[in-house]
Structure formats: structure tokens, C-alpha cells
């Protein structure tokens, strides 16, 4: 996901995180097929801010890189 530019939109295609981290994201609504938008990177590049389901979520860059996005 971090290869996208701020403002890029797409849908979640796959989450390749380990089960202990994947469960937390699923509980927050980050499911396969969920539309998302990459909002911004923090000044040093970490964390990454995304928008989904009407709210903003910040993820560590290494976590965001394990979320595969299908471009809109």
C-alpha cells in the first residue's frame, strides 16, 4: 500500500498480516473488498494514514505494505 500516492483510492484485495494483527484490522472494518483511500504519510514516512468506512486509521508502514490494494 505504501507504493500508492496520497489521494489514491482502491479496494482491499488481500491482507497478508499474521493472524494476531489481521484480527484487529478485521474488527475495525478493514475487510477484503473494502474501499479505502491513502490519506497521507507522516513526515518521516511512518505511520500511514488511510480512510475507510468514514473514519481515519493510522498503520505502521510495514503493516500497510502487507495490505494488497486493487486500484480504483
MOPAC internal coordinates of N, CA, C and O (Angstrom, degrees):
PM7 1SCF
backbone

  N    0.0000 0     0.00 0     0.00 0    0    0    0
  C    1.4529 1     0.00 0     0.00 0    1    0    0
  C    1.5235 1   111.16 1     0.00 0    2    1    0
  O    1.2310 1   119.78 1   148.70 1    3    2    1
  N    1.3140 1   118.03 1   -31.30 1    3    2    1
  C    1.4658 1   118.60 1  -175.69 1    5    3    2
  C    1.5259 1   112.70 1   -71.24 1    6    5    3
  O    1.2310 1   119.85 1   173.61 1    7    6    5
  N    1.3304 1   117.89 1    -6.39 1    7    6    5
  C    1.4634 1   120.57 1   175.08 1    9    7    6
  C    1.5260 1   111.15 1   -78.04 1   10    9    7
  O    1.2310 1   120.25 1   167.70 1   11   10    9
  N    1.3347 1   117.13 1   -12.30 1   11   10    9
  C    1.4612 1   121.61 1   179.02 1   13   11   10
  C    1.5252 1   109.94 1   -78.00 1   14   13   11
  O    1.2310 1   121.02 1   -23.04 1   15   14   13
  N    1.3059 1   115.66 1   156.96 1   15   14   13
  C    1.4639 1   121.17 1   175.93 1   17   15   14
  C    1.5252 1   109.16 1   -91.59 1   18   17   15
  O    1.2310 1   119.75 1   -28.99 1   19   18   17
  N    1.3299 1   118.08 1   151.01 1   19   18   17
  C    1.4592 1   119.58 1   174.81 1   21   19   18
  C    1.5265 1   110.40 1   -53.53 1   22   21   19
  O    1.2310 1   121.08 1   -43.11 1   23   22   21
  N    1.3278 1   115.54 1   136.89 1   23   22   21
  C    1.4571 1   121.81 1  -177.36 1   25   23   22
  C    1.5178 1   112.95 1    95.92 1   26   25   23
  O    1.2310 1   120.16 1   166.07 1   27   26   25
  N    1.3343 1   117.29 1   -13.93 1   27   26   25
  C    1.4650 1   120.88 1   179.43 1   29   27   26
  C    1.5263 1   109.78 1   -68.05 1   30   29   27
  O    1.2310 1   121.48 1   -36.55 1   31   30   29
  N    1.3306 1   114.78 1   143.45 1   31   30   29
  C    1.4607 1   120.84 1   179.98 1   33   31   30
  C    1.5190 1   109.62 1  -123.61 1   34   33   31
  O    1.2310 1   121.41 1   -24.63 1   35   34   33
  N    1.3041 1   114.90 1   155.37 1   35   34   33
  C    1.4508 1   120.92 1   177.29 1   37   35   34
  C    1.5119 1   109.85 1  -174.62 1   38   37   35
  O    1.2310 1   121.01 1    10.65 1   39   38   37
  N    1.3132 1   115.67 1  -169.35 1   39   38   37
  C    1.4614 1   121.13 1   176.18 1   41   39   38
  C    1.5211 1   108.40 1  -124.18 1   42   41   39
  O    1.2310 1   121.28 1   -29.74 1   43   42   41
  N    1.3115 1   115.16 1   150.26 1   43   42   41
  C    1.4578 1   120.54 1   178.97 1   45   43   42
  C    1.5254 1   108.36 1   -68.56 1   46   45   43
  O    1.2310 1   120.60 1   -55.80 1   47   46   45
  N    1.3310 1   116.45 1   124.20 1   47   46   45
  C    1.4589 1   121.60 1   178.26 1   49   47   46
  C    1.5279 1   110.61 1   -96.78 1   50   49   47
  O    1.2310 1   120.66 1   140.07 1   51   50   49
  N    1.3312 1   116.35 1   -39.93 1   51   50   49
  C    1.4619 1   120.68 1  -176.33 1   53   51   50
  C    1.5186 1   109.04 1  -162.11 1   54   53   51
  O    1.2310 1   120.97 1   -32.25 1   55   54   53
  N    1.3337 1   115.75 1   147.75 1   55   54   53
  C    1.4603 1   121.57 1   175.78 1   57   55   54
  C    1.5206 1   107.09 1  -117.60 1   58   57   55
  O    1.2310 1   120.19 1   -64.32 1   59   58   57
  N    1.3274 1   117.24 1   115.68 1   59   58   57
  C    1.4624 1   122.25 1  -175.51 1   61   59   58
  C    1.5286 1   112.77 1  -100.77 1   62   61   59
  O    1.2310 1   120.41 1  -158.74 1   63   62   61
  N    1.3169 1   116.82 1    21.26 1   63   62   61
  C    1.4628 1   121.01 1   178.80 1   65   63   62
  C    1.5234 1   110.35 1   -77.52 1   66   65   63
  O    1.2310 1   119.90 1   -23.95 1   67   66   65
  N    1.3365 1   117.80 1   156.05 1   67   66   65
  C    1.4614 1   120.61 1   174.75 1   69   67   66
  C    1.5330 1   110.03 1   -62.22 1   70   69   67
  O    1.2310 1   120.22 1   -25.19 1   71   70   69
  N    1.3316 1   117.18 1   154.81 1   71   70   69
  C    1.4751 1   120.91 1  -176.32 1   73   71   70
  C    1.5241 1   114.61 1   -51.73 1   74   73   71
  O    1.2310 1   119.65 1   142.33 1   75   74   73
  N    1.3375 1   118.27 1   -37.67 1   75   74   73
  C    1.4695 1   119.28 1  -177.17 1   77   75   74
  C    1.5250 1   112.28 1   -66.51 1   78   77   75
  O    1.2310 1   119.47 1   152.91 1   79   78   77
  N    1.3237 1   118.62 1   -27.09 1   79   78   77
  C    1.4628 1   121.83 1   177.22 1   81   79   78
  C    1.5231 1   111.29 1   -93.42 1   82   81   79
  O    1.2310 1   120.28 1   146.70 1   83   82   81
  N    1.3166 1   117.08 1   -33.30 1   83   82   81
  C    1.4620 1   121.52 1  -179.47 1   85   83   82
  C    1.5299 1   110.33 1   -62.23 1   86   85   83
  O    1.2310 1   120.09 1   138.81 1   87   86   85
  N    1.3219 1   117.43 1   -41.19 1   87   86   85
  C    1.4601 1   121.33 1  -179.25 1   89   87   86
  C    1.5181 1   112.20 1   -58.73 1   90   89   87
  O    1.2310 1   120.77 1   138.20 1   91   90   89
  N    1.3208 1   116.14 1   -41.80 1   91   90   89
  C    1.4735 1   120.54 1   179.70 1   93   91   90
  C    1.5247 1   110.29 1   -61.96 1   94   93   91
  O    1.2310 1   120.11 1   137.37 1   95   94   93
  N    1.3295 1   117.39 1   -42.63 1   95   94   93
  C    1.4629 1   120.98 1  -179.68 1   97   95   94
  C    1.5220 1   111.56 1   -69.80 1   98   97   95
  O    1.2310 1   120.31 1   142.37 1   99   98   97
  N    1.3257 1   117.01 1   -37.63 1   99   98   97
  C    1.4657 1   120.14 1   177.16 1  101   99   98
  C    1.5230 1   110.46 1   -61.78 1  102  101   99
  O    1.2310 1   120.42 1   139.27 1  103  102  101
  N    1.3302 1   116.80 1   -40.73 1  103  102  101
  C    1.4668 1   120.88 1   178.39 1  105  103  102
  C    1.5249 1   111.75 1   -62.61 1  106  105  103
  O    1.2310 1   120.29 1   151.75 1  107  106  105
  N    1.3348 1   117.06 1   -28.25 1  107  106  105
  C    1.4628 1   121.26 1   179.48 1  109  107  106
  C    1.5227 1   112.22 1   -88.97 1  110  109  107
  O    1.2310 1   120.22 1  -175.70 1  111  110  109
  N    1.3363 1   117.18 1     4.30 1  111  110  109
  C    1.4601 1   120.46 1   174.92 1  113  111  110
  C    1.5099 1   115.68 1    93.70 1  114  113  111
  O    1.2310 1   119.90 1  -171.21 1  115  114  113
  N    1.3159 1   117.80 1     8.79 1  115  114  113
  C    1.4634 1   120.94 1   178.90 1  117  115  114
  C    1.5281 1   108.06 1   -87.42 1  118  117  115
  O    1.2310 1   121.20 1   -93.55 1  119  118  117
  N    1.3219 1   115.30 1    86.45 1  119  118  117
  C    1.4587 1   122.86 1  -176.06 1  121  119  118
  C    1.5199 1   110.02 1  -113.51 1  122  121  119
  O    1.2310 1   120.74 1   -19.45 1  123  122  121
  N    1.3119 1   116.18 1   160.55 1  123  122  121
  C    1.4587 1   120.64 1   174.49 1  125  123  122
  C    1.5255 1   108.60 1   -57.12 1  126  125  123
  O    1.2310 1   120.51 1   -47.93 1  127  126  125
  N    1.3197 1   116.63 1   132.07 1  127  126  125
  C    1.4612 1   121.67 1  -178.50 1  129  127  126
  C    1.5159 1   114.70 1    91.56 1  130  129  127
  O    1.2310 1   119.85 1   173.57 1  131  130  129
  N    1.3311 1   117.89 1    -6.43 1  131  130  129
  C    1.4627 1   121.68 1   179.61 1  133  131  130
  C    1.5291 1   110.36 1   -72.11 1  134  133  131
  O    1.2310 1   119.66 1   -53.10 1  135  134  133
  N    1.3361 1   118.24 1   126.90 1  135  134  133
  C    1.4703 1   119.98 1   174.83 1  137  135  134
  C    1.5322 1   110.02 1   -69.79 1  138  137  135
  O    1.2310 1   120.63 1   -43.66 1  139  138  137
  N    1.3205 1   116.39 1   136.34 1  139  138  137
  C    1.4646 1   120.62 1   177.96 1  141  139  138
  C    1.5228 1   109.77 1  -137.68 1  142  141  139
  O    1.2310 1   121.65 1   -17.22 1  143  142  141
  N    1.3178 1   114.45 1   162.78 1  143  142  141
  C    1.4658 1   121.96 1   174.71 1  145  143  142
  C    1.5197 1   107.83 1  -133.43 1  146  145  143
  O    1.2310 1   120.31 1   -46.45 1  147  146  145
  N    1.3178 1   117.01 1   133.55 1  147  146  145
  C    1.4539 1   121.03 1   173.59 1  149  147  146
  C    1.5248 1   106.88 1   -80.14 1  150  149  147
  O    1.2310 1   120.02 1   -63.77 1  151  150  149
  N    1.3168 1   117.56 1   116.23 1  151  150  149
  C    1.4647 1   121.93 1  -175.41 1  153  151  150
  C    1.5250 1   110.82 1   -85.55 1  154  153  151
  O    1.2310 1   120.50 1   124.50 1  155  154  153
  N    1.3339 1   116.65 1   -55.50 1  155  154  153
  C    1.4646 1   119.05 1  -177.57 1  157  155  154
  C    1.5171 1   110.56 1  -168.85 1  158  157  155
  O    1.2310 1   122.07 1   -14.36 1  159  158  157
  N    1.3210 1   113.64 1   165.64 1  159  158  157
  C    1.4528 1   122.41 1   171.30 1  161  159  158
  C    1.5217 1   106.93 1  -105.72 1  162  161  159
  O    1.2310 1   120.06 1   -34.39 1  163  162  161
  N    1.3144 1   117.49 1   145.61 1  163  162  161
  C    1.4598 1   120.67 1   173.63 1  165  163  162
  C    1.5353 1   108.26 1   -63.70 1  166  165  163
  O    1.2310 1   119.60 1   -18.67 1  167  166  165
  N    1.3266 1   118.36 1   161.33 1  167  166  165
  C    1.4667 1   121.16 1  -176.19 1  169  167  166
  C    1.5327 1   115.00 1   -50.80 1  170  169  167
  O    1.2310 1   119.55 1   145.04 1  171  170  169
  N    1.3110 1   118.47 1   -34.96 1  171  170  169
  C    1.4655 1   120.64 1   178.98 1  173  171  170
  C    1.5312 1   111.74 1   -96.80 1  174  173  171
  O    1.2310 1   120.29 1  -169.83 1  175  174  173
  N    1.3347 1   117.04 1    10.17 1  175  174  173
  C    1.4578 1   121.27 1   176.16 1  177  175  174
  C    1.5143 1   115.58 1    91.02 1  178  177  175
  O    1.2310 1   119.85 1   175.76 1  179  178  177
  N    1.3058 1   117.90 1    -4.24 1  179  178  177
  C    1.4554 1   121.49 1  -178.10 1  181  179  178
  C    1.5183 1   108.33 1  -147.01 1  182  181  179
  O    1.2310 1   118.08 1   -55.70 1  183  182  181
  N    1.3003 1   121.26 1   124.30 1  183  182  181
  C    1.4610 1   129.29 1    10.22 1  185  183  182
  C    1.5339 1   113.30 1   -86.72 1  186  185  183
  O    1.2310 1   122.14 1    -0.07 1  187  186  185
  N    1.3313 1   113.52 1   179.93 1  187  186  185
  C    1.4609 1   123.73 1   177.80 1  189  187  186
  C    1.5260 1   107.03 1  -107.85 1  190  189  187
  O    1.2310 1   120.02 1   -46.60 1  191  190  189
  N    1.3177 1   117.56 1   133.40 1  191  190  189
  C    1.4671 1   121.27 1   178.65 1  193  191  190
  C    1.5231 1   108.90 1  -104.52 1  194  193  191
  O    1.2310 1   121.06 1   -52.62 1  195  194  193
  N    1.3440 1   115.58 1   127.38 1  195  194  193
  C    1.4615 1   120.77 1   177.32 1  197  195  194
  C    1.5204 1   109.13 1  -123.09 1  198  197  195
  O    1.2310 1   120.96 1   -20.40 1  199  198  197
  N    1.3141 1   115.78 1   159.60 1  199  198  197
  C    1.4614 1   121.41 1   177.18 1  201  199  198
  C    1.5219 1   107.62 1  -119.57 1  202  201  199
  O    1.2310 1   120.94 1   -50.09 1  203  202  201
  N    1.3202 1   115.80 1   129.91 1  203  202  201
  C    1.4506 1   121.93 1   177.02 1  205  203  202
  C    1.5138 1   109.44 1  -151.07 1  206  205  203
  O    1.2310 1   120.87 1   -34.50 1  207  206  205
  N    1.3099 1   115.94 1   145.50 1  207  206  205
  C    1.4688 1   122.32 1   176.25 1  209  207  206
  C    1.5283 1   113.22 1    49.29 1  210  209  207
  O    1.2310 1   120.20 1  -147.42 1  211  210  209
  N    1.3430 1   117.23 1    32.58 1  211  210  209
  C    1.4568 1   121.01 1   175.41 1  213  211  210
  C    1.5171 1   115.50 1    85.38 1  214  213  211
  O    1.2310 1   119.43 1  -174.53 1  215  214  213
  N    1.3205 1   118.69 1     5.47 1  215  214  213
  C    1.4655 1   119.36 1   177.02 1  217  215  214
  C    1.5228 1   110.25 1  -135.37 1  218  217  215
  O    1.2310 1   120.79 1   -13.56 1  219  218  217
  N    1.3217 1   116.10 1   166.44 1  219  218  217
  C    1.4639 1   122.80 1  -179.02 1  221  219  218
  C    1.5221 1   109.06 1  -103.11 1  222  221  219
  O    1.2310 1   121.31 1   -38.18 1  223  222  221
  N    1.3181 1   115.11 1   141.82 1  223  222  221
  C    1.4553 1   122.25 1  -178.44 1  225  223  222
  C    1.5224 1   108.04 1  -134.88 1  226  225  223
  O    1.2310 1   120.35 1   -46.06 1  227  226  225
  N    1.3165 1   116.93 1   133.94 1  227  226  225
  C    1.4687 1   121.19 1   176.30 1  229  227  226
  C    1.5189 1   108.95 1  -106.04 1  230  229  227
  O    1.2310 1   121.30 1   -46.79 1  231  230  229
  N    1.3273 1   115.12 1   133.21 1  231  230  229
  C    1.4623 1   122.27 1   179.19 1  233  231  230
  C    1.5150 1   109.31 1  -126.14 1  234  233  231
  O    1.2310 1   120.88 1   -29.76 1  235  234  233
  N    1.3178 1   115.92 1   150.24 1  235  234  233
  C    1.4598 1   119.01 1   171.36 1  237  235  234
  C    1.5200 1   108.00 1   -64.51 1  238  237  235
  O    1.2310 1   120.97 1   -32.51 1  239  238  237
  N    1.2973 1   115.75 1   147.49 1  239  238  237
  C    1.4708 1   119.80 1  -176.46 1  241  239  238
  C    1.5285 1   111.77 1   -58.42 1  242  241  239
  O    1.2310 1   119.98 1   139.94 1  243  242  241
  N    1.3356 1   117.65 1   -40.06 1  243  242  241
  C    1.4658 1   119.05 1  -179.41 1  245  243  242
  C    1.5280 1   111.42 1   -67.10 1  246  245  243
  O    1.2310 1   119.73 1   150.60 1  247  246  245
  N    1.3386 1   118.11 1   -29.40 1  247  246  245
  C    1.4677 1   120.74 1   174.20 1  249  247  246
  C    1.5249 1   110.11 1   -71.31 1  250  249  247
  O    1.2310 1   120.67 1   135.29 1  251  250  249
  N    1.3232 1   116.33 1   -44.71 1  251  250  249
  C    1.4678 1   120.86 1  -179.19 1  253  251  250
  C    1.5254 1   111.24 1   -60.76 1  254  253  251
  O    1.2310 1   120.25 1   145.27 1  255  254  253
  N    1.3397 1   117.12 1   -34.73 1  255  254  253
  C    1.4616 1   120.48 1  -179.67 1  257  255  254
  C    1.5252 1   112.65 1   -68.05 1  258  257  255
  O    1.2310 1   119.95 1   163.43 1  259  258  257
  N    1.3200 1   117.70 1   -16.57 1  259  258  257
  C    1.4630 1   121.51 1   179.09 1  261  259  258
  C    1.5267 1   112.31 1   -95.46 1  262  261  259
  O    1.2310 1   120.57 1  -172.98 1  263  262  261
  N    1.3302 1   116.52 1     7.02 1  263  262  261
  C    1.4636 1   121.74 1   175.07 1  265  263  262
  C    1.5242 1   106.94 1  -105.86 1  266  265  263
  O    1.2310 1   121.06 1   -66.86 1  267  266  265
  N    1.3187 1   115.57 1   113.14 1  267  266  265
  C    1.4632 1   121.34 1  -177.64 1  269  267  266
  C    1.5250 1   109.38 1   -85.11 1  270  269  267
  O    1.2310 1   120.76 1   -49.52 1  271  270  269
  N    1.3280 1   116.15 1   130.48 1  271  270  269
  C    1.4605 1   122.77 1  -175.23 1  273  271  270
  C    1.5234 1   110.22 1  -114.81 1  274  273  271
  O    1.2310 1   121.07 1   -44.49 1  275  274  273
  N    1.3157 1   115.56 1   135.51 1  275  274  273
  C    1.4640 1   122.41 1   171.49 1  277  275  274
  C    1.5210 1   106.07 1   -94.76 1  278  277  275
  O    1.2310 1   119.53 1   -65.95 1  279  278  277
  N    1.3424 1   118.50 1   114.05 1  279  278  277
  C    1.4712 1   120.79 1  -177.83 1  281  279  278
  C    1.5287 1   112.15 1   -57.46 1  282  281  279
  O    1.2310 1   121.16 1   -33.17 1  283  282  281
  N    1.3250 1   115.39 1   146.83 1  283  282  281
  C    1.4766 1   120.89 1   179.66 1  285  283  282
  C    1.5114 1   110.50 1   -77.94 1  286  285  283
  O    1.2310 1   120.10 1   180.00 1  287  286  285

